[in-house]
Amino acid sequence: MKCSWIPLQIFLFSTLSSLLLLPHTARAQGVFAPGIGPINRSMGSAALAAPIDGMGAINWNPASLSGMRESELSFSVEMLIPNIETASSVLGVGSGVTGSESGATPLPNMAWVYKTSNQRLTIGFGVLSIAGFQTNFPADLTNPILAPQRTPETFPLGGFGRVYSEAAFIDLAPTIAYALSEKIAIGFSPVATMAKIEVEPMVFSGVNDANGDLISTYPRGQGSRYSWGGGANLGIYYIHDCCWRFGASVKTPRWMEDFRFRTEDELGNPQVARFDMDLPLIASVGVSHGDVEEFLLAVDVRYVDYENANGFGESGLDANGTLQGLGWKSIVAVATGLQYRLSEAAFGRLGYVYNQNPIPDSQTQYNIAAPLHYQHTISGGLTYQPSSSLSIHMSYSFSPESQINGPITLAPNLPTGTPAITVPNSSVTSTLSSHAIDLGVTVKY
């Protein structure tokens, strides 16, 4: 049975209309990777009702594993290459622009899907790089926000000095999907998450004046270990007919143990800093239209609840200069993907992600180490099948340049009792664009 073209026209029109009605100050999905593996990446991460690969299904909708036709084992590695700049100015002091030497960050992924002898039961397991970022700014005497921290020569002004950050969140996701009937399936994945965060200067510990020079500064912040936490993914998958499929899922927060940092004060005395950060809840609905083996269009809509996630929703400095959180807002995201059979042995894909902005301009200074505000992600990819059991995949994604801009705030100086203040006639601007290349292989059996 062939899929009707008229309903597909209506589907395309409604999808484009919903994109145009979203606010135009759109951004990316924040800390989350905009796609897992080359197939899901090239589909713009749309996967709730489009079970075309194990990585996308396990990550976004465990119930959709029931829609996969064969068992498979897949591996991939993504190379993420960001271009990040921070500019700042203070009237009467100066201005400058500095680039981050972030380099190419590898993001490995693995997924296993097994169609059991019980036709209703499908199981799987994923090791998925679901979130992360990295920056590496050198200290810069010409850039106020990256100028050395307060010294007798620079007091009361002073920047962060060198800014370095790295965060990685990896899900270990055993997954089960059960078909209640030929049309509807449910899925569940209890997830263990391991994560590591490093940030310098250590803005989560507050300032100190151990050397008695009456000037407070932040300590170093690279002494951390992997922390553990977890949550769950729950989903439902419904096949209306051979052309229309629907899906919905909830990814609970990833409740993490406190991130601990072994740092030191100005005299080298040991300190331990703690930061409470959880990945937020994501609720999603999706629809797909077409034949999975010929032409497929998929759209997902997601709500990402950053505002109520520990470490993301809180904002501002306390009396000791400790950063309470990144100050992000909850967002809605729309992911769209198109797959088309090019030949008997090849598929082509296009994807696009459009999102609201999680980072208010007022929080720019506290997010130069986590500048995840790119506006759009455009993706394309190919799959080549040299045999019925082997597939080779590649994708390329591009996020064009975006910016956020806000004022500079000075941390409190504890010895003199000076509170945190916003510097008049000051600004800090974060600029980001990125490229990503993803390569993978799938063996079906």
Secondary structure in CASP SS format (residue, H / E / C, confidence):
PFRMAT SS
TARGET T0000
AUTHOR 0000-0000-0000
METHOD secondary structure of the structure
MODEL  1
M C 1.00
K C 1.00
C C 1.00
S C 1.00
W H 1.00
I H 1.00
P H 1.00
L H 1.00
Q H 1.00
I H 1.00
F H 1.00
L H 1.00
F H 1.00
S H 1.00
T H 1.00
L H 1.00
S H 1.00
S H 1.00
L H 1.00
L H 1.00
L H 1.00
L C 1.00
P C 1.00
H C 1.00
T C 1.00
A E 1.00
R E 1.00
A C 1.00
Q C 1.00
G C 1.00
V C 1.00
F E 1.00
A C 1.00
P C 1.00
G C 1.00
I C 1.00
G H 1.00
P H 1.00
I H 1.00
N H 1.00
R H 1.00
S H 1.00
M C 1.00
G C 1.00
S C 1.00
A C 1.00
A C 1.00
L C 1.00
A C 1.00
A C 1.00
P C 1.00
I C 1.00
D C 1.00
G H 1.00
M H 1.00
G H 1.00
A H 1.00
I H 1.00
N H 1.00
W H 1.00
N C 1.00
P H 1.00
A H 1.00
S H 1.00
L H 1.00
S H 1.00
G H 1.00
M C 1.00
R C 1.00
E C 1.00
S C 1.00
E E 1.00
L E 1.00
S E 1.00
F E 1.00
S E 1.00
V E 1.00
E E 1.00
M E 1.00
L E 1.00
I E 1.00
P E 1.00
N E 1.00
I E 1.00
E E 1.00
T E 1.00
A E 1.00
S E 1.00
S E 1.00
V E 1.00
L C 1.00
G C 1.00
V C 1.00
G E 1.00
S E 1.00
G E 1.00
V E 1.00
T E 1.00
G E 1.00
S C 1.00
E C 1.00
S C 1.00
G C 1.00
A C 1.00
T E 1.00
P E 1.00
L E 1.00
P E 1.00
N E 1.00
M E 1.00
A E 1.00
W E 1.00
V E 1.00
Y E 1.00
K E 1.00
T C 1.00
S C 1.00
N C 1.00
Q C 1.00
R C 1.00
L E 1.00
T E 1.00
I E 1.00
G E 1.00
F E 1.00
G E 1.00
V E 1.00
L E 1.00
S E 1.00
I E 1.00
A E 1.00
G E 1.00
F E 1.00
Q E 1.00
T E 1.00
N E 1.00
F E 1.00
P C 1.00
A C 1.00
D C 1.00
L C 1.00
T C 1.00
N C 1.00
P H 1.00
I H 1.00
L H 1.00
A C 1.00
P C 1.00
Q C 1.00
R C 1.00
T C 1.00
P C 1.00
E C 1.00
T C 1.00
F C 1.00
P C 1.00
L C 1.00
G C 1.00
G C 1.00
F C 1.00
G C 1.00
R C 1.00
V E 1.00
Y E 1.00
S E 1.00
E E 1.00
A E 1.00
A E 1.00
F E 1.00
I E 1.00
D E 1.00
L E 1.00
A E 1.00
P E 1.00
T E 1.00
I E 1.00
A E 1.00
Y E 1.00
A E 1.00
L C 1.00
S C 1.00
E C 1.00
K C 1.00
I E 1.00
A E 1.00
I E 1.00
G E 1.00
F E 1.00
S E 1.00
P E 1.00
V E 1.00
A E 1.00
T E 1.00
M E 1.00
A E 1.00
K E 1.00
I E 1.00
E E 1.00
V E 1.00
E E 1.00
P C 1.00
M C 1.00
V C 1.00
F C 1.00
S C 1.00
G C 1.00
V C 1.00
N E 1.00
D C 1.00
A C 1.00
N C 1.00
G C 1.00
D C 1.00
L C 1.00
I C 1.00
S C 1.00
T E 1.00
Y C 1.00
P C 1.00
R C 1.00
G C 1.00
Q C 1.00
G C 1.00
S E 1.00
R C 1.00
Y C 1.00
S E 1.00
W E 1.00
G E 1.00
G E 1.00
G E 1.00
A E 1.00
N E 1.00
L E 1.00
G E 1.00
I E 1.00
Y E 1.00
Y E 1.00
I E 1.00
H C 1.00
D C 1.00
C C 1.00
C C 1.00
W E 1.00
R E 1.00
F E 1.00
G E 1.00
A E 1.00
S E 1.00
V E 1.00
K E 1.00
T C 1.00
P C 1.00
R E 1.00
W E 1.00
M E 1.00
E C 1.00
D C 1.00
F E 1.00
R E 1.00
F E 1.00
R E 1.00
T E 1.00
E E 1.00
D C 1.00
E C 1.00
L C 1.00
G C 1.00
N C 1.00
P E 1.00
Q E 1.00
V E 1.00
A E 1.00
R E 1.00
F E 1.00
D C 1.00
M C 1.00
D C 1.00
L E 1.00
P C 1.00
L C 1.00
I E 1.00
A E 1.00
S E 1.00
V E 1.00
G E 1.00
V E 1.00
S E 1.00
H E 1.00
G E 1.00
D C 1.00
V C 1.00
E C 1.00
E C 1.00
F E 1.00
L E 1.00
L E 1.00
A E 1.00
V E 1.00
D E 1.00
V E 1.00
R E 1.00
Y E 1.00
V E 1.00
D C 1.00
Y H 1.00
E H 1.00
N H 1.00
A C 1.00
N C 1.00
G C 1.00
F C 1.00
G C 1.00
E C 1.00
S C 1.00
G C 1.00
L E 1.00
D C 1.00
A C 1.00
N C 1.00
G C 1.00
T C 1.00
L E 1.00
Q C 1.00
G C 1.00
L C 1.00
G C 1.00
W C 1.00
K C 1.00
S C 1.00
I E 1.00
V E 1.00
A E 1.00
V E 1.00
A E 1.00
T E 1.00
G E 1.00
L E 1.00
Q E 1.00
Y E 1.00
R E 1.00
L E 1.00
S E 1.00
E C 1.00
A C 1.00
A E 1.00
F E 1.00
G E 1.00
R E 1.00
L E 1.00
G E 1.00
Y E 1.00
V E 1.00
Y E 1.00
N E 1.00
Q E 1.00
N C 1.00
P C 1.00
I C 1.00
P C 1.00
D H 1.00
S H 1.00
Q H 1.00
T C 1.00
Q H 1.00
Y H 1.00
N H 1.00
I C 1.00
A C 1.00
A C 1.00
P C 1.00
L C 1.00
H C 1.00
Y C 1.00
Q C 1.00
H E 1.00
T E 1.00
I E 1.00
S E 1.00
G E 1.00
G E 1.00
L E 1.00
T E 1.00
Y E 1.00
Q C 1.00
P C 1.00
S C 1.00
S C 1.00
S C 1.00
L E 1.00
S E 1.00
I E 1.00
H E 1.00
M E 1.00
S E 1.00
Y E 1.00
S E 1.00
F E 1.00
S E 1.00
P E 1.00
E E 1.00
S E 1.00
Q E 1.00
I E 1.00
N E 1.00
G E 1.00
P C 1.00
I C 1.00
T E 1.00
L E 1.00
A C 1.00
P C 1.00
N E 1.00
L C 1.00
P C 1.00
T C 1.00
G C 1.00
T E 1.00
P C 1.00
A C 1.00
I E 1.00
T E 1.00
V C 1.00
P C 1.00
N C 1.00
S E 1.00
S E 1.00
V E 1.00
T E 1.00
S E 1.00
T E 1.00
L E 1.00
S E 1.00
S E 1.00
H E 1.00
A E 1.00
I E 1.00
D E 1.00
L E 1.00
G E 1.00
V E 1.00
T E 1.00
V E 1.00
K E 1.00
Y C 1.00
END
